Amino acid sequence: MPPASRPPGALAVYIGRFQPPHDAHLHTIQAALDRHAHLLVLTGSANLARSAHNPWTAPERARLIRAALREAGHDPRRLSVHPLPDEFDAARWAAHVQAAVAAALDRLGPRPVVLTGFEKDASSSYLRWFPQWQADPVPPRTADGTGVLNATDLRAALLGRGEVPPHVPPAVQAFLRDFLRSRTAARLSAEYHAVQATRASLSGTPTPRHERLDLHTDPHTVWLARRDGLIGRGLWTLPATPLLPGDPPAQATVFAHPARSPVWPTTAHVVRVAAPPPGTRPVPLAAALARPHAFFEDHHVILCRMLEAGRSRA
């Protein structure tokens, strides 16, 4: 992207997960509002269930961002916050971003668009995906000179050690203090430790792992299992069977996005089966499609994609 000319009246766009919003996020938000007329914050992973990787819903994150901004003395009317779903597909995800920006421009009127943020790792490579918008990067904010602030470390403090982490705005700190006393926090802390134990047990094994997911539907029903164990307990899931590398099932649809499973890189081979898989129960298809947050990992996205493929072949 070419360097930004910082035109007056521009709409700045800032994309992140904000799990949780921290001082570096607020620094970027303030810098964008200092330079531009309006800021659109897109909160990613908005369609995924609560998990140790995504502890807070999109509405919760939006409230925290607005509260932190008010504390910092900025006019919240110059900020829009919009949920951004994960599609585990770059083109589909980018289309959601472009649609959110187009909707903001419809409300605000035509104006230049700039993309702000900073490229900290592969997860922020999207900063180069929109050449039609100008770049206005913000230098990263460090944690007491020890390195770039990272929400992963803050979640480790909160869920791994039961500590309210530093380097978050006061409003976020107060929210996290209350959150730690909740049953949700206890469940996610147990999940966090289970994830760490699973990763340790898989250390040194080849990546990605492979699994078979069985899908059975009729025009009005999908057959789903419920997760047991500490990771994703109670969430709907397509029943999974581990696979050996190099032994993929015939006629499978492959889902191989590296971030589809936060526990360990895993490639899913989805097979349509003629009968309900063992351990599943019928769920009205309309109800399942309307509840993405009730699904484990990306299984709702997989269900939607498989139904879409079936319609295109019909």
Kinemage of the C-alpha trace (Angstrom):
@kinemage 1
@onewidth
@group {chain A} dominant
@subgroup {mainchain}
@vectorlist {calphas} color= white
{ca met a 1} P 0.000 0.000 0.000
{ca pro a 2} L 1.292 3.522 -0.717
{ca pro a 3} L 2.055 5.798 2.251
{ca ala a 4} L -0.968 7.690 3.518
{ca ser a 5} L -1.374 11.372 2.724
{ca arg a 6} L -3.670 11.693 5.776
{ca pro a 7} L -6.454 13.527 3.948
{ca pro a 8} L -8.839 15.477 6.166
{ca gly a 9} L -12.118 13.791 6.886
{ca ala a 10} L -10.848 10.282 6.192
{ca leu a 11} L -12.351 7.108 7.617
{ca ala a 12} L -9.712 5.058 9.420
{ca val a 13} L -10.243 1.296 9.702
{ca tyr a 14} L -8.670 -0.757 12.492
{ca ile a 15} L -9.073 -4.547 12.538
{ca gly a 16} L -8.274 -6.731 15.538
{ca arg a 17} L -9.582 -9.326 17.951
{ca phe a 18} L -9.111 -7.177 21.085
{ca gln a 19} L -9.073 -10.207 23.400
{ca pro a 20} L -8.850 -8.138 25.588
{ca pro a 21} L -8.460 -4.498 24.498
{ca his a 22} L -5.116 -3.313 25.905
{ca asp a 23} L -2.993 -0.170 26.033
{ca ala a 24} L -1.463 -0.730 22.593
{ca his a 25} L -4.938 -1.021 21.074
{ca leu a 26} L -5.995 2.199 22.801
{ca his a 27} L -2.790 3.888 21.610
{ca thr a 28} L -3.638 2.977 18.004
{ca ile a 29} L -7.266 4.089 18.410
{ca gln a 30} L -6.224 7.444 19.855
{ca ala a 31} L -3.642 7.987 17.109
{ca ala a 32} L -6.237 7.232 14.443
{ca leu a 33} L -8.756 9.647 15.970
{ca asp a 34} L -6.077 12.327 16.259
{ca arg a 35} L -5.362 12.027 12.534
{ca his a 36} L -8.748 11.214 11.008
{ca ala a 37} L -12.387 12.258 11.271
{ca his a 38} L -13.856 8.846 12.085
{ca leu a 39} L -12.614 5.413 13.095
{ca leu a 40} L -14.234 2.089 12.261
{ca val a 41} L -13.052 -0.706 14.565
{ca leu a 42} L -13.772 -4.220 13.328
{ca thr a 43} L -13.763 -6.839 16.098
{ca gly a 44} L -12.687 -10.150 14.620
{ca ser a 45} L -13.753 -13.709 15.457
{ca ala a 46} L -17.225 -12.332 16.173
{ca asn a 47} L -18.963 -15.553 15.102
{ca leu a 48} L -16.951 -17.943 17.289
{ca ala a 49} L -17.921 -19.449 20.630
{ca arg a 50} L -16.360 -18.306 23.874
{ca ser a 51} L -13.113 -20.153 24.417
{ca ala a 52} L -9.747 -19.698 26.078
{ca his a 53} L -8.642 -18.188 22.759
{ca asn a 54} L -11.726 -15.948 22.399
{ca pro a 55} L -12.978 -15.282 25.938
{ca trp a 56} L -15.183 -12.250 25.216
{ca thr a 57} L -18.053 -11.677 22.831
{ca ala a 58} L -18.062 -8.984 20.185
{ca pro a 59} L -20.586 -6.836 22.153
{ca glu a 60} L -18.430 -7.113 25.299
{ca arg a 61} L -15.330 -6.034 23.400
{ca ala a 62} L -17.201 -3.143 21.791
{ca arg a 63} L -18.344 -1.897 25.214
{ca leu a 64} L -14.795 -2.113 26.575
{ca ile a 65} L -13.345 -0.207 23.628
{ca arg a 66} L -15.938 2.554 24.019
{ca ala a 67} L -15.420 2.733 27.792
{ca ala a 68} L -11.643 3.004 27.398
{ca leu a 69} L -12.091 5.718 24.795
{ca arg a 70} L -14.405 7.742 27.037
{ca glu a 71} L -11.886 7.483 29.884
{ca ala a 72} L -9.218 8.842 27.546
{ca gly a 73} L -11.371 11.888 26.781
{ca his a 74} L -12.318 11.130 23.175
{ca asp a 75} L -15.745 11.693 21.659
{ca pro a 76} L -17.234 8.196 21.202
{ca arg a 77} L -19.453 9.512 18.420
{ca arg a 78} L -16.376 9.512 16.166
{ca leu a 79} L -16.011 5.760 16.685
{ca ser a 80} L -17.977 2.910 15.120
{ca val a 81} L -17.461 -0.684 16.242
{ca his a 82} L -18.654 -3.510 14.005
{ca pro a 83} L -18.376 -7.296 14.452
{ca leu a 84} L -16.281 -9.147 11.887
{ca pro a 85} L -16.785 -12.912 11.485
{ca asp a 86} L -14.001 -15.388 10.868
{ca glu a 87} L -14.436 -17.270 7.595
{ca phe a 88} L -11.094 -19.142 7.556
{ca asp a 89} L -10.881 -18.016 3.935
{ca ala a 90} L -9.027 -14.843 2.986
{ca ala a 91} L -11.281 -13.788 0.110
{ca arg a 92} L -14.497 -14.258 2.083
{ca trp a 93} L -13.045 -12.482 5.119
{ca ala a 94} L -11.854 -9.557 2.981
{ca ala a 95} L -15.344 -9.288 1.483
{ca his a 96} L -16.777 -8.865 5.000
{ca val a 97} L -14.251 -6.092 5.681
{ca gln a 98} L -15.130 -4.318 2.444
{ca ala a 99} L -18.859 -4.623 3.159
{ca ala a 100} L -18.418 -3.130 6.645
{ca val a 101} L -16.426 -0.224 5.225
{ca ala a 102} L -19.021 0.345 2.486
{ca ala a 103} L -21.785 0.427 5.114
{ca ala a 104} L -19.812 2.965 7.159
{ca leu a 105} L -19.337 5.159 4.090
{ca asp a 106} L -23.070 4.974 3.394
{ca arg a 107} L -23.681 6.389 6.894
{ca leu a 108} L -20.876 8.951 6.919
{ca gly a 109} L -20.791 9.988 3.287
{ca pro a 110} L -18.040 9.530 0.691
{ca arg a 111} L -14.514 10.050 1.994
{ca pro a 112} L -11.050 8.539 1.686
{ca val a 113} L -10.336 5.316 3.580
{ca val a 114} L -7.104 4.531 5.406
{ca leu a 115} L -6.103 1.293 7.097
{ca thr a 116} L -4.372 1.602 10.445
{ca gly a 117} L -2.700 -0.806 12.841
{ca phe a 118} L 0.728 -2.404 12.907
{ca glu a 119} L 2.086 -5.637 11.444
{ca lys a 120} L 3.166 -7.668 14.472
{ca asp a 121} L 3.030 -11.199 12.991
{ca ala a 122} L 1.349 -13.339 10.328
{ca ser a 123} L -2.071 -12.616 11.847
{ca ser a 124} L -1.816 -8.982 10.738
{ca ser a 125} L -0.683 -9.641 7.151
{ca tyr a 126} L -4.150 -8.419 6.111
{ca leu a 127} L -2.701 -4.899 6.256
{ca arg a 128} L -1.385 -5.569 2.737
{ca trp a 129} L -4.610 -7.068 1.352
{ca phe a 130} L -6.423 -3.822 0.536
{ca pro a 131} L -4.298 -1.874 -1.965
{ca gln a 132} L -7.263 0.389 -2.761
{ca trp a 133} L -6.923 1.968 0.694
{ca gln a 134} L -4.038 4.041 1.950
{ca ala a 135} L -1.825 2.854 4.766
{ca asp a 136} L -1.480 4.823 7.982
{ca pro a 137} L 0.444 2.492 10.310
{ca val a 138} L 0.959 3.312 13.978
{ca pro a 139} L 4.257 2.355 15.653
{ca pro a 140} L 3.668 -0.493 18.124
{ca arg a 141} L 3.318 0.246 21.809
{ca thr a 142} L 5.694 -1.738 23.992
{ca ala a 143} L 5.185 -3.140 27.487
{ca asp a 144} L 7.638 -1.234 29.699
{ca gly a 145} L 10.272 -1.557 27.020
{ca thr a 146} L 10.144 -5.374 27.179
{ca gly a 147} L 8.504 -5.935 23.809
{ca val a 148} L 5.317 -5.357 21.862
{ca leu a 149} L 2.151 -5.770 23.911
{ca asn a 150} L 0.513 -9.078 23.090
{ca ala a 151} L -3.012 -10.080 24.100
{ca thr a 152} L -1.874 -13.720 24.222
{ca asp a 153} L 0.308 -12.882 27.232
{ca leu a 154} L -2.553 -11.009 28.894
{ca arg a 155} L -4.881 -13.996 28.502
{ca ala a 156} L -2.162 -16.220 29.962
{ca ala a 157} L -2.006 -14.004 33.051
{ca leu a 158} L -5.779 -13.910 33.416
{ca leu a 159} L -6.757 -17.501 32.612
{ca gly a 160} L -3.484 -19.226 33.421
{ca arg a 161} L -2.575 -17.505 36.682
{ca gly a 162} L -5.814 -15.816 37.764
{ca glu a 163} L -4.218 -12.360 37.637
{ca val a 164} L -5.662 -9.139 36.264
{ca pro a 165} L -2.965 -8.285 33.728
{ca pro a 166} L -1.194 -4.935 33.519
{ca his a 167} L -1.127 -2.728 30.429
{ca val a 168} L -4.898 -2.491 30.014
{ca pro a 169} L -7.055 0.654 30.368
{ca pro a 170} L -8.750 1.164 33.768
{ca ala a 171} L -12.202 0.287 32.395
{ca val a 172} L -10.845 -2.985 31.040
{ca gln a 173} L -9.035 -3.690 34.306
{ca ala a 174} L -12.279 -3.254 36.273
{ca phe a 175} L -14.143 -5.515 33.842
{ca leu a 176} L -11.473 -8.216 34.080
{ca arg a 177} L -11.483 -8.040 37.875
{ca asp a 178} L -15.221 -8.781 37.874
{ca phe a 179} L -14.812 -11.368 35.126
{ca leu a 180} L -12.318 -13.359 37.206
{ca arg a 181} L -15.037 -13.939 39.800
{ca ser a 182} L -17.450 -15.407 37.242
{ca arg a 183} L -18.271 -19.015 36.447
{ca thr a 184} L -17.369 -18.284 32.836
{ca ala a 185} L -13.838 -17.382 33.889
{ca ala a 186} L -13.540 -20.592 35.917
{ca arg a 187} L -14.648 -22.651 32.918
{ca leu a 188} L -12.292 -20.866 30.536
{ca ser a 189} L -9.406 -21.140 32.986
{ca ala a 190} L -9.913 -24.913 33.114
{ca glu a 191} L -10.052 -24.943 29.327
{ca tyr a 192} L -6.885 -22.834 29.109
{ca his a 193} L -4.936 -25.316 31.238
{ca ala a 194} L -6.345 -28.234 29.228
{ca val a 195} L -5.223 -26.569 25.999
{ca gln a 196} L -1.716 -26.045 27.392
{ca ala a 197} L -1.551 -29.681 28.523
{ca thr a 198} L -2.733 -30.897 25.113
{ca arg a 199} L -0.140 -28.790 23.332
{ca ala a 200} L 2.581 -30.120 25.620
{ca ser a 201} L 1.498 -33.698 24.920
{ca leu a 202} L 1.645 -33.055 21.159
{ca ser a 203} L 5.003 -31.289 21.214
{ca gly a 204} L 7.287 -32.810 18.624
{ca thr a 205} L 4.510 -34.497 16.670
{ca pro a 206} L 4.062 -33.686 12.969
{ca thr a 207} L 1.856 -30.761 12.040
{ca pro a 208} L -0.800 -30.499 10.983
{ca arg a 209} L -2.806 -33.263 12.555
{ca his a 210} L -5.625 -34.685 10.444
{ca glu a 211} L -9.183 -35.513 11.429
{ca arg a 212} L -12.288 -36.798 9.716
{ca leu a 213} L -15.557 -34.953 10.362
{ca asp a 214} L -18.804 -36.711 9.454
{ca leu a 215} L -21.761 -34.639 8.242
{ca his a 216} L -25.286 -35.960 7.846
{ca thr a 217} L -28.166 -33.666 6.931
{ca asp a 218} L -31.599 -33.766 5.423
{ca pro a 219} L -33.443 -30.695 4.093
{ca his a 220} L -34.472 -29.619 7.595
{ca thr a 221} L -32.091 -31.307 10.046
{ca val a 222} L -28.405 -31.706 10.861
{ca trp a 223} L -27.020 -34.381 13.175
{ca leu a 224} L -24.552 -32.999 15.732
{ca ala a 225} L -22.659 -34.247 18.767
{ca arg a 226} L -21.872 -32.347 21.972
{ca arg a 227} L -18.295 -31.791 23.089
{ca asp a 228} L -17.259 -33.346 26.359
{ca gly a 229} L -14.002 -32.805 28.211
{ca leu a 230} L -12.661 -29.409 29.214
{ca ile a 231} L -11.993 -27.986 25.744
{ca gly a 232} L -15.227 -26.708 24.224
{ca arg a 233} L -17.434 -28.527 26.710
{ca gly a 234} L -21.085 -28.597 25.630
{ca leu a 235} L -20.568 -27.058 22.195
{ca trp a 236} L -22.080 -28.563 19.079
{ca thr a 237} L -19.593 -30.399 16.909
{ca leu a 238} L -19.416 -32.559 13.833
{ca pro a 239} L -18.207 -35.930 15.142
{ca ala a 240} L -14.446 -36.242 14.662
{ca thr a 241} L -12.148 -39.222 14.123
{ca pro a 242} L -8.340 -38.851 14.088
{ca leu a 243} L -6.663 -39.727 10.787
{ca leu a 244} L -3.171 -40.886 9.969
{ca pro a 245} L -1.209 -38.558 7.656
{ca gly a 246} L -1.391 -39.690 4.060
{ca asp a 247} L -4.644 -41.605 4.560
{ca pro a 248} L -7.384 -39.123 3.608
{ca pro a 249} L -10.928 -40.422 3.172
{ca ala a 250} L -12.331 -40.533 -0.334
{ca gln a 251} L -14.585 -37.716 -1.525
{ca ala a 252} L -13.786 -35.517 1.450
{ca thr a 253} L -13.885 -31.727 1.469
{ca val a 254} L -10.720 -30.388 3.075
{ca phe a 255} L -10.590 -27.457 5.515
{ca ala a 256} L -6.957 -26.659 6.227
{ca his a 257} L -6.767 -23.075 7.462
{ca pro a 258} L -3.860 -22.957 9.943
{ca ala a 259} L -5.947 -21.066 12.527
{ca arg a 260} L -9.079 -23.217 12.375
{ca ser a 261} L -8.071 -25.081 15.536
{ca pro a 262} L -6.475 -22.918 18.261
{ca val a 263} L -5.312 -26.015 20.146
{ca trp a 264} L -3.062 -27.516 17.450
{ca pro a 265} L -2.848 -27.095 13.654
{ca thr a 266} L -5.407 -29.552 12.326
{ca thr a 267} L -6.695 -30.304 8.833
{ca ala a 268} L -10.321 -31.429 8.680
{ca his a 269} L -11.532 -33.891 6.024
{ca val a 270} L -15.315 -33.533 5.944
{ca val a 271} L -17.308 -36.460 4.596
{ca arg a 272} L -21.023 -36.481 3.870
{ca val a 273} L -22.419 -39.721 5.261
{ca ala a 274} L -25.676 -41.483 4.449
{ca ala a 275} L -26.769 -42.202 8.029
{ca pro a 276} L -26.580 -40.287 11.309
{ca pro a 277} L -23.129 -40.839 12.862
{ca pro a 278} L -23.034 -42.594 16.244
{ca gly a 279} L -23.288 -40.231 19.186
{ca thr a 280} L -25.152 -37.502 17.301
{ca arg a 281} L -28.624 -36.089 17.781
{ca pro a 282} L -30.906 -34.329 15.300
{ca val a 283} L -30.947 -30.535 15.454
{ca pro a 284} L -33.286 -28.377 13.346
{ca leu a 285} L -31.085 -26.988 10.605
{ca ala a 286} L -32.488 -23.470 10.890
{ca ala a 287} L -31.732 -23.432 14.630
{ca ala a 288} L -28.182 -24.663 14.081
{ca leu a 289} L -27.480 -22.088 11.384
{ca ala a 290} L -28.818 -19.298 13.607
{ca arg a 291} L -26.447 -20.158 16.486
{ca pro a 292} L -22.822 -19.933 15.321
{ca his a 293} L -21.647 -19.298 18.902
{ca ala a 294} L -22.933 -22.728 19.933
{ca phe a 295} L -20.386 -24.537 17.734
{ca phe a 296} L -16.880 -25.789 18.452
{ca glu a 297} L -13.999 -24.178 16.546
{ca asp a 298} L -15.002 -23.555 12.905
{ca his a 299} L -17.686 -26.246 12.673
{ca his a 300} L -20.469 -23.731 11.991
{ca val a 301} L -18.403 -22.265 9.140
{ca ile a 302} L -17.833 -25.792 7.811
{ca leu a 303} L -21.557 -26.565 7.997
{ca cys a 304} L -22.427 -23.381 6.102
{ca arg a 305} L -19.753 -24.044 3.469
{ca met a 306} L -20.872 -27.646 2.934
{ca leu a 307} L -24.511 -26.601 2.559
{ca glu a 308} L -23.483 -23.900 0.111
{ca ala a 309} L -21.514 -26.432 -1.932
{ca gly a 310} L -24.494 -28.783 -1.928
{ca arg a 311} L -26.795 -26.053 -3.241
{ca ser a 312} L -24.344 -25.145 -5.998
{ca arg a 313} L -24.274 -28.779 -7.171
{ca ala a 314} L -28.066 -29.121 -7.084
